Amino acid sequence: MPESKWGFLGTEPGIPAWLLYLQLQFSQPSDCKLSSANVELTFKKIAPTDMEPVYGSNLGPILTEYFGPRGVIGGLAKQNDVESIEQKPSIVFETTGVNLNTTAEGSSKNHLEMGKNWSLHGYTWPVDGDESGLHRRVEWIMKEAVPPHQIILHRDRIRVGLILQHDSEPFAITVRIEGRLQGSRGWFKFPPTESSPRRLRVRVSPSPNGQTPLDEVARRLDEDLTALIVRNYQMTSNLLKRSRSDDHESLGSQSSKEARHSAQRSGLYSTVERQKSRKDYTVGWICALPLEMAAARAMLDKIHPSMPTPPNDHNSYILGSVGPHNIVVACLPAGVYGIARAAIVASQMVATFPSIRFSLMVGIGGGVPNREPDIRLGDVVVSKPTGRLGGVVQYDYGKTVASGRFEQTGSLNKPPQTLLTTIAKMQAESMVCGSRISSHLAEMVLKHPQMQKFTYPGQDRDHLFRAEYDHMESDPTCESCDPMQRLSRPPRAEDTPIVHYGIVASGNQVMKHGGTRDRLAEEHGIMCFEMEAAGLMDTFPCLVIRGISDYADSHKNKEWQEYAAAAAAAYAKELLCMTPARQVEITPKTVGGDQVASCGSEKSFGKRRREEIDPWEENQWKGV
């Protein structure tokens, strides 16, 4: 605690106070990077008899500040959740820049240049059992955002500061530190268990000679770093609650406006976010299975309140956001799959949310194993135009020729140009900085511990059998299958999913035959098989993202489905984070020059009407 000073607040002799600087310097194995850290300080008075902390002291944080990024936004934690404010009052700081060398006297220029790279949140609240009402506990949560800035926290030091009011009696400070390290094999927490936290307890005896006036320091910290005074927080918390209550009763009431304006004038939060309308949502996210929808929800940065839908829209939506994009997530009805149903879900979605510019078809699929590309379970396949193909082919719709095989008579549309441009950038970034998929997966489990089934099963559970060897139908798993029929492949050095770009095959039936899989893959360069994408490509600007859960053969089972769905959702999140909002706004809502279909019938998809298709082509390859 260097440079800490004893002093007073107010006119001398004033109120005894202490300027506390806590300097944190992190060290860990050289092959690891500190991704985030939580630093919690608890202040309690020490009883002279038993030396155990008791309550009754005037001690309590009055101001909080930090030395680090400038451009701080002050606000109430969870502003849209009244219950959380009532149960756990807190004050929030969120940085908009990154410059650990910036101090109170430094310049704020660098944070504008670096952009929004990491965030710091500060919370204060009372300690359980303390009746004084003073906020005796403060916590800083430091989180890093995206590469290449993952070296920030472990290469430099963080200084956090407090000005404390006290009553000249001894007190104790308990410091508790938790964090997350990122190593070559993913993310892990320290301490390893909740029962062994990093905890430091220091006994402090106030100096009787503290004559340093601290009002100017407090004022400067308050002005320069938007530090918040606890007593003002309590007032604004009540204003916010009243504002929300008034808004619920009457959106246009004068009392709610006054409450919002008063809270804004206090500087505790900048704006009250308006209720979003259907026109605010620009990206669709379509899933076929509930587990795919669960993975999608876990990847959203924010969850928005649901909205009523028109009577002719039978979809159920999850609304939220990823980065600057407002997202609509929809899932096919339970137990109903296929191309036609996907087209209906998409057309109803775009009719209800007219500003949607494109959709992502995100979920699981069957991979085509090969030496090059070496597709494994848990990898991700993304539709990308190749030659004359637009990225997706419908493998059960075409012409039967003399040799008895199918021949493609047309092609489906390409993904939107905006997404193809972002994909090119992602491929380049991945070559230099690596992918963020593993980070998003780790954050998902940390935020939602109940999603352990969505974690990586392990390379020892990835079995590939020879294409000509069929599964023992009586056994739901492959435990009874002949291990001598497994193909030997070299182990990967890392468990991080690899992203492959190429042709995705779509059909109305599940592909579960190794021989047919290999024949179609060789004819059309297919990397993945699935069941819904063809229903969207010609009616809705769409990109297909599939996590590989099986090898499209008779040995398919459900062991890898959750992880594959999560990997696909993590890729979708990374894609959206790298896609500029402006590029989405200017993306045309058309497919191949035609307006996006808005009716809820399976007859609405395709460039040609059903009656225009030659009878010879019926139920074969889809023509254009």
C-alpha positions as CSV (number, residue, x, y, z in Angstrom):
1,M,0.0,0.0,0.0
2,P,2.5,2.6,-1.1
3,E,1.9,6.4,-0.8
4,S,-1.1,5.9,1.5
5,K,-1.7,9.0,3.7
6,W,-3.6,9.7,7.0
7,G,-5.5,12.9,6.9
8,F,-8.9,14.5,7.4
9,L,-12.0,15.6,5.4
10,G,-13.6,19.0,6.0
11,T,-12.4,21.9,8.1
12,E,-9.6,21.1,10.5
13,P,-9.7,19.1,12.8
14,G,-12.3,17.6,10.4
15,I,-13.3,13.9,10.0
16,P,-10.4,11.4,10.3
17,A,-9.8,9.9,6.9
18,W,-7.3,7.7,5.1
19,L,-6.1,7.8,1.5
20,L,-5.4,4.2,0.6
21,Y,-3.6,3.1,-2.5
22,L,-3.6,-0.6,-3.2
23,Q,-1.1,-1.7,-5.9
24,L,-1.6,-5.0,-7.6
25,Q,1.1,-6.7,-9.6
26,F,0.3,-10.1,-11.1
27,S,2.7,-13.0,-11.7
28,Q,2.0,-16.5,-13.0
29,P,3.6,-19.1,-15.3
30,S,5.2,-17.5,-18.4
31,D,3.0,-19.5,-20.7
32,C,-0.2,-18.2,-19.2
33,K,-2.0,-14.8,-19.5
34,L,-4.2,-13.3,-16.8
35,S,-7.5,-12.7,-18.5
36,S,-9.4,-11.1,-15.6
37,A,-9.1,-10.5,-11.9
38,N,-11.6,-9.8,-9.1
39,V,-10.1,-7.8,-6.1
40,E,-12.3,-7.5,-3.1
41,L,-11.6,-5.4,0.0
42,T,-13.6,-5.7,3.3
43,F,-13.1,-3.2,6.1
44,K,-14.0,-4.0,9.7
45,K,-13.2,-2.5,13.1
46,I,-11.2,-4.6,15.5
47,A,-12.5,-5.1,19.1
48,P,-9.7,-4.5,21.6
49,T,-10.7,-7.5,23.7
50,D,-10.7,-10.5,21.4
51,M,-9.2,-8.8,18.3
52,E,-12.1,-10.1,16.2
53,P,-13.8,-7.7,13.8
54,V,-17.0,-6.0,15.1
55,Y,-19.3,-3.4,13.7
56,G,-19.9,0.1,15.0
57,S,-17.1,2.0,13.3
58,N,-17.5,5.0,11.1
59,L,-15.2,3.2,8.7
60,G,-16.5,2.9,5.2
61,P,-15.5,3.7,1.6
62,I,-16.5,7.2,0.7
63,L,-14.9,7.5,-2.8
64,T,-13.5,5.0,-5.1
65,E,-11.1,5.5,-8.0
66,Y,-8.6,3.6,-10.0
67,F,-5.5,4.4,-12.0
68,G,-5.8,2.9,-15.5
69,P,-7.9,3.6,-18.6
70,R,-9.6,6.9,-18.7
71,G,-13.1,7.6,-20.2
72,V,-15.0,6.1,-17.3
73,I,-18.8,5.7,-17.4
74,G,-20.5,5.7,-14.0
75,G,-23.8,4.0,-13.6
76,L,-26.0,1.7,-11.5
77,A,-25.4,-2.0,-11.7
78,K,-28.1,-3.9,-13.5
79,Q,-30.2,-0.8,-14.2
80,N,-33.0,-2.8,-15.7
81,D,-33.3,-5.1,-12.7
82,V,-35.0,-3.5,-9.7
83,E,-34.7,-6.6,-7.6
84,S,-30.9,-6.8,-8.0
85,I,-30.6,-3.1,-6.9
86,E,-32.7,-3.8,-3.8
87,Q,-30.8,-6.9,-2.8
88,K,-27.2,-5.9,-3.7
89,P,-26.7,-2.1,-4.1
90,S,-23.6,-1.4,-6.2
91,I,-21.9,1.3,-8.1
92,V,-20.4,0.6,-11.5
93,F,-17.5,2.0,-13.4
94,E,-16.9,0.8,-17.0
95,T,-13.9,1.9,-18.9
96,T,-13.9,2.7,-22.6
97,G,-10.2,2.7,-23.2
98,V,-7.0,0.9,-22.3
99,N,-3.9,2.6,-21.0
100,L,-2.5,1.2,-17.7
101,N,0.1,3.9,-17.6
102,T,-2.4,6.7,-17.5
103,T,-2.7,8.2,-14.0
104,A,-4.9,11.0,-12.7
105,E,-2.4,13.5,-14.1
106,G,-2.0,11.7,-17.4
107,S,-3.6,12.3,-20.8
108,S,-6.8,10.5,-22.0
109,K,-5.7,10.5,-25.6
110,N,-4.5,6.9,-25.7
111,H,-7.8,5.4,-24.8
112,L,-9.4,7.0,-27.9
113,E,-6.7,5.5,-30.0
114,M,-6.8,2.0,-28.5
115,G,-10.6,1.6,-28.6
116,K,-12.8,-0.4,-26.2
117,N,-10.4,-3.2,-25.3
118,W,-11.1,-4.0,-21.7
119,S,-13.3,-3.0,-18.8
120,L,-13.2,-2.4,-15.1
121,H,-16.2,-2.4,-12.8
122,G,-16.2,-1.2,-9.3
123,Y,-18.9,-2.3,-6.8
124,T,-19.5,-1.2,-3.2
125,W,-22.0,-2.6,-0.8
126,P,-22.6,-3.1,3.0
127,V,-21.2,-6.1,4.8
128,D,-23.8,-8.6,6.1
129,G,-24.8,-7.9,9.7
130,D,-23.6,-4.3,9.7
131,E,-26.4,-2.0,10.7
132,S,-24.6,1.2,10.1
133,G,-25.5,1.4,6.4
134,L,-22.0,2.2,5.4
135,H,-20.6,0.5,2.4
136,R,-17.6,-1.4,3.9
137,R,-16.9,-3.7,1.0
138,V,-15.5,-2.7,-2.4
139,E,-14.7,-4.9,-5.3
140,W,-13.0,-4.3,-8.6
141,I,-13.6,-6.6,-11.5
142,M,-11.1,-6.3,-14.3
143,K,-11.9,-8.0,-17.6
144,E,-10.0,-8.1,-20.8
145,A,-11.8,-8.2,-24.1
146,V,-10.0,-9.3,-27.3
147,P,-6.6,-10.1,-28.7
148,P,-4.0,-8.8,-29.1
149,H,-4.4,-7.1,-25.8
150,Q,-4.3,-10.2,-23.6
151,I,-0.9,-9.2,-22.3
152,I,-2.2,-6.0,-20.6
153,L,-3.0,-7.2,-17.1
154,H,-0.1,-9.5,-16.5
155,R,2.6,-7.3,-17.9
156,D,1.7,-4.2,-15.9
157,R,0.4,-3.2,-12.6
158,I,-3.0,-2.0,-11.5
159,R,-3.4,0.7,-8.8
160,V,-6.8,1.2,-7.1
161,G,-7.6,3.8,-4.5
162,L,-10.0,4.6,-1.8
163,I,-10.6,7.5,0.6
164,L,-11.9,6.1,3.9
165,Q,-13.6,7.8,6.8
166,H,-12.7,6.2,10.1
167,D,-13.0,6.8,13.9
168,S,-9.3,6.6,14.9
169,E,-9.7,3.0,16.1
170,P,-7.8,0.0,14.8
171,F,-9.4,-1.9,11.9
172,A,-8.7,-4.8,9.6
173,I,-8.6,-5.0,5.8
174,T,-9.2,-8.3,4.2
175,V,-8.1,-8.5,0.6
176,R,-9.4,-11.4,-1.5
177,I,-8.2,-12.0,-5.1
178,E,-9.6,-14.3,-7.7
179,G,-8.9,-14.5,-11.4
180,R,-8.7,-16.5,-14.6
181,L,-5.6,-17.6,-16.4
182,Q,-5.5,-18.5,-20.0
183,G,-3.0,-21.2,-20.9
184,S,-2.3,-23.1,-24.1
185,R,-5.1,-25.6,-23.2
186,G,-7.8,-23.2,-22.4
187,W,-8.9,-21.2,-19.4
188,F,-8.8,-22.1,-15.7
189,K,-9.5,-20.2,-12.5
190,F,-7.3,-19.4,-9.6
191,P,-7.7,-20.3,-6.8
192,P,-8.7,-23.8,-8.0
193,T,-11.5,-24.2,-5.6
194,E,-13.8,-21.8,-3.7
195,S,-12.5,-23.2,-0.4
196,S,-9.0,-21.9,-1.0
197,P,-9.2,-18.2,-2.0
198,R,-6.2,-15.9,-2.2
199,R,-6.8,-13.9,0.9
200,L,-4.7,-11.4,2.8
201,R,-5.6,-9.8,6.2
202,V,-3.9,-6.7,7.4
203,R,-4.3,-4.9,10.8
204,V,-4.3,-1.1,10.5
205,S,-3.8,1.4,13.4
206,P,-4.7,5.0,12.5
207,S,-2.0,7.5,12.9
208,P,-2.7,10.3,15.5
209,N,-0.6,12.7,13.5
210,G,-2.6,12.6,10.2
211,Q,-2.9,16.3,9.3
212,T,-3.1,16.0,5.5
213,P,-6.2,17.6,4.1
214,L,-7.8,15.1,1.7
215,D,-10.8,17.2,0.4
216,E,-8.9,18.3,-2.7
217,V,-7.8,14.8,-3.4
218,A,-11.3,13.5,-3.0
219,R,-12.7,16.3,-5.2
220,R,-10.1,15.6,-8.0
221,L,-10.8,11.9,-7.9
222,D,-14.5,12.6,-8.1
223,E,-14.2,14.9,-11.0
224,D,-11.4,13.3,-13.0
225,L,-12.5,9.7,-12.7
226,T,-16.2,10.0,-12.1
227,A,-15.9,8.5,-8.6
228,L,-19.3,8.2,-6.8
229,I,-20.2,9.2,-3.3
230,V,-22.1,6.4,-1.5
231,R,-24.8,8.6,0.0
232,N,-25.7,10.0,-3.4
233,Y,-25.9,6.5,-4.7
234,Q,-28.7,5.6,-2.3
235,M,-30.7,8.7,-3.4
236,T,-30.3,7.9,-7.1
237,S,-31.2,4.2,-6.5
238,N,-34.5,5.3,-5.2
239,L,-35.0,7.7,-8.1
240,L,-34.3,5.0,-10.6
241,K,-36.7,2.6,-9.0
242,R,-39.4,5.3,-9.0
243,S,-38.6,6.1,-12.6
244,R,-39.0,2.5,-13.7
245,S,-42.3,2.2,-11.7
246,D,-43.6,5.4,-13.4
247,D,-42.6,4.2,-16.8
248,H,-44.4,1.0,-16.3
249,E,-47.6,2.8,-15.4
250,S,-47.4,5.6,-17.9
251,L,-44.5,5.9,-20.4
252,G,-45.3,9.6,-20.9
253,S,-45.8,10.6,-17.3
254,Q,-44.0,13.8,-16.1
255,S,-42.9,12.3,-12.9
256,S,-40.9,9.6,-14.6
257,K,-39.2,12.2,-16.8
258,E,-38.3,14.3,-13.8
259,A,-36.8,11.2,-12.1
260,R,-34.7,10.2,-15.1
261,H,-33.5,13.8,-15.5
262,S,-32.6,14.1,-11.8
263,A,-30.7,10.8,-11.9
264,Q,-28.8,11.9,-15.0
265,R,-27.9,15.3,-13.5
266,S,-26.4,13.5,-10.5
267,G,-23.9,11.9,-12.9
268,L,-24.5,8.3,-11.7
269,Y,-25.6,7.0,-15.0
270,S,-25.7,8.5,-18.5
271,T,-29.0,7.5,-20.1
272,V,-32.0,5.3,-19.6
273,E,-32.0,2.9,-22.5
274,R,-35.2,3.1,-24.4
275,Q,-37.4,0.1,-25.0
276,K,-36.4,-1.5,-28.3
277,S,-38.9,-2.0,-31.1
278,R,-39.0,-4.7,-33.8
279,K,-37.3,-2.4,-36.2
280,D,-34.2,-2.3,-34.1
281,Y,-33.3,-5.9,-34.8
282,T,-31.1,-6.5,-37.8
283,V,-29.7,-10.0,-37.5
284,G,-31.6,-13.3,-37.4
285,W,-30.1,-16.4,-35.7
286,I,-32.0,-19.7,-36.6
287,C,-31.5,-23.0,-34.8
288,A,-33.1,-26.4,-35.4
289,L,-32.7,-27.9,-31.9
290,P,-33.3,-26.6,-28.3
291,L,-29.7,-27.3,-27.4
292,E,-28.6,-25.1,-30.3
293,M,-30.9,-22.4,-29.0
294,A,-29.4,-22.8,-25.5
295,A,-25.9,-22.3,-26.9
296,A,-27.1,-19.2,-28.9
297,R,-28.6,-17.7,-25.8
298,A,-25.5,-18.3,-23.7
299,M,-23.4,-16.4,-26.3
300,L,-25.6,-13.2,-26.2
301,D,-24.0,-10.3,-24.4
302,K,-27.4,-9.0,-23.3
303,I,-30.8,-10.5,-23.1
304,H,-33.7,-8.2,-24.1
305,P,-37.3,-8.3,-22.9
306,S,-39.6,-10.4,-25.1
307,M,-42.1,-8.7,-27.4
308,P,-45.6,-9.8,-28.6
309,T,-45.7,-11.2,-32.1
310,P,-48.4,-11.1,-34.7
311,P,-51.1,-13.8,-34.7
312,N,-49.7,-15.4,-37.9
313,D,-46.2,-15.7,-36.5
314,H,-45.9,-19.0,-34.6
315,N,-42.2,-18.7,-33.8
316,S,-40.9,-18.2,-30.2
317,Y,-38.0,-15.8,-30.0
318,I,-35.1,-14.9,-27.7
319,L,-34.0,-11.3,-28.2
320,G,-30.6,-9.9,-27.3
321,S,-27.4,-8.4,-28.6
322,V,-23.9,-9.3,-29.5
323,G,-21.6,-6.2,-29.6
324,P,-23.5,-3.5,-31.6
325,H,-25.9,-5.9,-33.2
326,N,-29.4,-6.6,-32.0
327,I,-30.2,-10.3,-32.5
328,V,-33.4,-12.4,-33.0
329,V,-32.9,-16.0,-32.1
330,A,-35.6,-18.6,-33.3
331,C,-35.8,-22.3,-33.1
332,L,-37.7,-24.8,-35.3
333,P,-40.7,-26.5,-33.5
334,A,-39.7,-29.4,-31.3
335,G,-39.5,-32.6,-33.3
336,V,-40.0,-30.8,-36.7
337,Y,-37.0,-30.5,-39.0
338,G,-36.1,-30.1,-42.6
339,I,-35.9,-27.5,-45.4
340,A,-39.5,-26.5,-45.7
341,R,-39.9,-25.9,-41.9
342,A,-36.7,-23.8,-41.9
343,A,-38.1,-21.7,-44.7
344,I,-41.4,-21.0,-42.8
345,V,-39.5,-20.0,-39.6
346,A,-37.3,-17.6,-41.6
347,S,-40.2,-16.0,-43.5
348,Q,-42.2,-15.5,-40.4
349,M,-39.2,-14.0,-38.6
350,V,-38.5,-11.5,-41.3
351,A,-42.1,-10.5,-41.5
352,T,-42.2,-9.7,-37.7
353,F,-38.8,-8.1,-37.7
354,P,-38.6,-6.1,-40.9
355,S,-35.1,-4.6,-40.4
356,I,-33.4,-8.0,-40.4
357,R,-30.7,-7.9,-43.1
358,F,-29.4,-11.5,-42.9
359,S,-29.6,-14.6,-40.8
360,L,-27.1,-17.1,-39.4
361,M,-28.1,-20.8,-39.5
362,V,-26.2,-22.0,-36.5
363,G,-26.2,-25.6,-35.1
364,I,-24.7,-29.0,-35.5
365,G,-23.9,-31.1,-38.6
366,G,-22.2,-34.2,-39.8
367,G,-18.7,-33.7,-41.0
368,V,-16.9,-35.4,-43.9
369,P,-13.6,-36.8,-42.6
370,N,-10.6,-36.5,-44.9
371,R,-6.9,-36.1,-44.8
372,E,-7.3,-32.6,-46.2
373,P,-9.1,-30.8,-44.7
374,D,-8.8,-32.9,-41.5
375,I,-12.2,-32.4,-40.0
376,R,-12.7,-33.6,-36.4
377,L,-15.6,-33.7,-34.0
378,G,-16.0,-30.3,-32.4
379,D,-14.7,-28.4,-35.5
380,V,-16.7,-25.8,-37.2
381,V,-17.7,-25.7,-40.9
382,V,-18.9,-22.5,-42.5
383,S,-20.6,-22.2,-45.9
384,K,-18.4,-20.4,-48.4
385,P,-18.8,-20.2,-52.2
386,T,-16.5,-22.5,-54.1
387,G,-16.4,-22.4,-57.9
388,R,-19.9,-22.4,-59.3
389,L,-21.5,-23.3,-56.0
390,G,-22.8,-20.7,-53.6
391,G,-21.7,-22.4,-50.4
392,V,-24.8,-24.7,-50.0
393,V,-26.1,-27.5,-52.2
394,Q,-29.3,-29.5,-51.8
395,Y,-28.1,-33.1,-52.2
396,D,-31.5,-34.7,-52.6
397,Y,-32.9,-32.4,-55.3
398,G,-31.7,-32.7,-58.9
399,K,-31.8,-35.0,-62.0
400,T,-31.2,-38.7,-62.2
401,V,-29.0,-39.4,-65.2
402,A,-28.2,-42.6,-67.1
403,S,-25.5,-43.8,-64.7
404,G,-28.0,-43.8,-61.9
405,R,-26.5,-40.9,-59.9
406,F,-27.9,-37.4,-59.2
407,E,-26.8,-34.5,-61.2
408,Q,-27.1,-30.9,-59.9
409,T,-29.3,-28.8,-62.1
410,G,-28.9,-25.4,-60.4
411,S,-27.3,-23.7,-57.4
412,L,-28.4,-21.8,-54.3
413,N,-27.5,-18.2,-53.6
414,K,-24.3,-17.1,-51.9
415,P,-24.1,-15.7,-48.4
416,P,-24.3,-11.8,-48.1
417,Q,-21.3,-9.9,-49.3
418,T,-21.0,-8.3,-45.9
419,L,-20.4,-11.6,-44.2
420,L,-18.0,-12.9,-46.8
421,T,-15.9,-9.8,-46.3
422,T,-15.9,-10.3,-42.6
423,I,-15.0,-14.0,-43.1
424,A,-11.9,-13.0,-45.1
425,K,-10.8,-10.7,-42.3
426,M,-11.4,-13.4,-39.7
427,Q,-9.3,-15.8,-41.6
428,A,-6.5,-13.3,-41.7
429,E,-6.8,-12.4,-38.0
430,S,-6.9,-16.1,-37.1
431,M,-3.5,-16.6,-38.8
432,V,-1.9,-13.9,-36.8
433,C,-3.8,-13.8,-33.4
434,G,-5.7,-17.1,-33.3
435,S,-9.4,-17.6,-32.8
436,R,-11.6,-16.4,-29.9
437,I,-13.8,-19.5,-30.0
438,S,-12.1,-21.1,-27.0
439,S,-12.4,-17.9,-25.0
440,H,-16.1,-17.5,-25.8
441,L,-16.6,-21.2,-24.8
442,A,-14.8,-20.7,-21.5
443,E,-16.7,-17.5,-20.7
444,M,-20.0,-19.4,-21.4
445,V,-19.3,-22.0,-18.8
446,L,-18.1,-19.4,-16.3
447,K,-21.3,-17.4,-16.7
448,H,-23.5,-20.5,-16.9
449,P,-21.9,-23.3,-14.7
450,Q,-24.9,-25.5,-15.4
451,M,-23.8,-25.8,-19.0
452,Q,-21.0,-28.3,-18.2
453,K,-22.4,-30.7,-20.9
454,F,-21.4,-28.1,-23.5
455,T,-17.7,-28.5,-22.7
456,Y,-15.1,-30.4,-24.8
457,P,-15.6,-34.2,-24.4
458,G,-11.9,-35.0,-25.2
459,Q,-10.0,-36.4,-28.2
460,D,-10.2,-39.9,-26.7
461,R,-14.0,-39.7,-27.4
462,D,-13.5,-38.9,-31.1
463,H,-13.8,-42.2,-33.0
464,L,-13.9,-42.5,-36.8
465,F,-14.8,-45.9,-38.3
466,R,-14.2,-47.1,-41.8
467,A,-16.9,-45.9,-44.3
468,E,-17.8,-49.5,-45.2
469,Y,-18.2,-50.6,-41.5
470,D,-21.8,-50.2,-40.3
471,H,-22.8,-49.6,-36.7
472,M,-24.3,-52.4,-34.6
473,E,-27.9,-51.2,-34.7
474,S,-28.9,-52.8,-31.4
475,D,-26.4,-50.7,-29.4
476,P,-27.1,-46.9,-29.0
477,T,-23.4,-46.3,-28.5
478,C,-20.3,-47.6,-30.3
479,E,-19.1,-49.7,-27.3
480,S,-19.9,-52.9,-29.2
481,C,-18.3,-51.8,-32.4
482,D,-15.1,-53.5,-33.5
483,P,-12.2,-51.2,-32.4
484,M,-10.1,-52.7,-35.2
485,Q,-12.4,-50.8,-37.7
486,R,-11.4,-47.4,-36.3
487,L,-9.2,-45.3,-38.4
488,S,-6.0,-44.1,-36.7
489,R,-5.3,-40.4,-36.9
490,P,-2.5,-38.3,-35.3
491,P,-3.6,-36.5,-32.2
492,R,-3.9,-32.7,-32.3
493,A,-1.6,-30.6,-30.3
494,E,-4.5,-28.4,-29.1
495,D,-8.2,-28.9,-28.3
496,T,-9.2,-25.6,-29.9
497,P,-11.8,-26.1,-32.7
498,I,-10.6,-25.6,-36.2
499,V,-12.8,-23.7,-38.6
500,H,-13.2,-25.0,-42.1
501,Y,-14.7,-23.0,-45.0
502,G,-16.4,-24.7,-48.0
503,I,-19.6,-26.5,-49.2
504,V,-22.4,-27.5,-46.9
505,A,-24.9,-30.1,-48.2
506,S,-28.5,-29.8,-47.1
507,G,-31.3,-32.3,-47.5
508,N,-34.6,-33.4,-46.0
509,Q,-33.2,-36.7,-44.6
510,V,-30.4,-37.3,-42.1
511,M,-27.2,-38.5,-43.8
512,K,-26.0,-41.6,-41.9
513,H,-24.2,-43.8,-44.4
514,G,-20.4,-43.6,-44.8
515,G,-20.4,-44.8,-48.4
516,T,-23.0,-42.3,-49.6
517,R,-21.4,-39.6,-47.7
518,D,-18.0,-40.1,-49.3
519,R,-19.5,-40.4,-52.9
520,L,-21.4,-37.2,-52.6
521,A,-18.5,-35.4,-50.9
522,E,-16.2,-36.4,-53.8
523,E,-18.7,-35.2,-56.5
524,H,-19.4,-31.8,-55.0
525,G,-16.5,-31.1,-52.6
526,I,-18.9,-31.3,-49.5
527,M,-17.5,-30.7,-46.0
528,C,-20.6,-31.1,-44.0
529,F,-24.2,-32.5,-44.1
530,E,-27.2,-30.9,-42.5
531,M,-31.0,-30.6,-43.0
532,E,-32.2,-27.0,-43.0
533,A,-30.0,-24.5,-44.9
534,A,-31.4,-25.1,-48.4
535,G,-34.7,-23.7,-47.1
536,L,-33.2,-20.3,-46.4
537,M,-30.5,-19.6,-49.0
538,D,-32.9,-18.6,-51.8
539,T,-35.3,-16.6,-49.6
540,F,-33.2,-15.1,-46.9
541,P,-29.6,-13.8,-47.0
542,C,-27.9,-16.5,-44.9
543,L,-24.6,-17.9,-43.7
544,V,-24.5,-21.5,-42.5
545,I,-22.4,-22.3,-39.4
546,R,-22.2,-26.0,-38.3
547,G,-20.4,-27.5,-35.4
548,I,-19.4,-31.1,-36.2
549,S,-21.1,-33.6,-33.9
550,D,-20.7,-36.8,-36.0
551,Y,-19.2,-38.1,-39.2
552,A,-22.5,-38.4,-41.1
553,D,-22.3,-42.2,-40.9
554,S,-24.2,-45.0,-39.0
555,H,-22.1,-44.4,-35.9
556,K,-23.6,-41.0,-35.1
557,N,-24.6,-40.5,-31.5
558,K,-25.4,-37.5,-29.3
559,E,-22.3,-37.4,-27.2
560,W,-20.8,-34.4,-29.1
561,Q,-23.9,-32.5,-29.9
562,E,-23.8,-29.9,-27.0
563,Y,-20.2,-29.1,-27.5
564,A,-20.6,-28.9,-31.3
565,A,-23.5,-26.5,-30.9
566,A,-21.5,-24.3,-28.5
567,A,-18.5,-24.2,-30.9
568,A,-20.8,-23.1,-33.8
569,A,-22.4,-20.5,-31.6
570,A,-19.0,-19.2,-30.4
571,Y,-17.9,-18.8,-34.0
572,A,-21.1,-16.9,-34.8
573,K,-20.4,-14.6,-31.9
574,E,-16.9,-13.9,-33.1
575,L,-18.2,-13.3,-36.6
576,L,-20.7,-10.7,-35.3
577,C,-18.2,-9.0,-33.1
578,M,-16.0,-8.4,-36.2
579,T,-18.9,-7.3,-38.4
580,P,-19.3,-3.4,-38.4
581,A,-22.8,-2.3,-37.6
582,R,-22.9,0.1,-40.5
583,Q,-22.1,-2.7,-42.9
584,V,-25.1,-4.6,-41.6
585,E,-27.4,-1.6,-42.0
586,I,-26.5,-1.2,-45.7
587,T,-26.9,-4.9,-46.5
588,P,-29.8,-5.3,-48.9
589,K,-32.8,-7.3,-47.8
590,T,-32.9,-9.2,-51.1
591,V,-31.6,-12.5,-52.4
592,G,-30.4,-12.7,-55.9
593,G,-32.3,-9.5,-56.8
594,D,-35.6,-10.7,-55.4
595,Q,-37.4,-9.4,-52.3
596,V,-37.2,-11.6,-49.2
597,A,-40.3,-13.7,-48.9
598,S,-42.6,-12.6,-46.2
599,C,-45.4,-15.2,-46.2
600,G,-45.4,-18.3,-43.9
601,S,-45.8,-21.0,-46.5
602,E,-43.3,-23.5,-47.8
603,K,-44.3,-22.4,-51.3
604,S,-42.6,-19.1,-50.7
605,F,-39.1,-20.3,-50.9
606,G,-37.1,-20.7,-54.1
607,K,-36.6,-18.5,-57.1
608,R,-39.1,-20.5,-59.1
609,R,-42.6,-21.3,-58.2
610,R,-43.5,-24.9,-57.6
611,E,-45.6,-25.0,-60.8
612,E,-42.6,-23.9,-62.9
613,I,-40.5,-27.0,-62.0
614,D,-40.5,-29.7,-64.6
615,P,-42.1,-32.9,-63.4
616,W,-38.8,-34.7,-64.2
617,E,-37.1,-32.6,-61.6
618,E,-39.7,-33.0,-58.9
619,N,-38.2,-34.3,-55.7
620,Q,-34.7,-34.2,-57.2
621,W,-32.2,-31.3,-57.3
622,K,-33.7,-27.9,-56.8
623,G,-33.6,-25.9,-60.1
624,V,-33.2,-22.2,-60.7
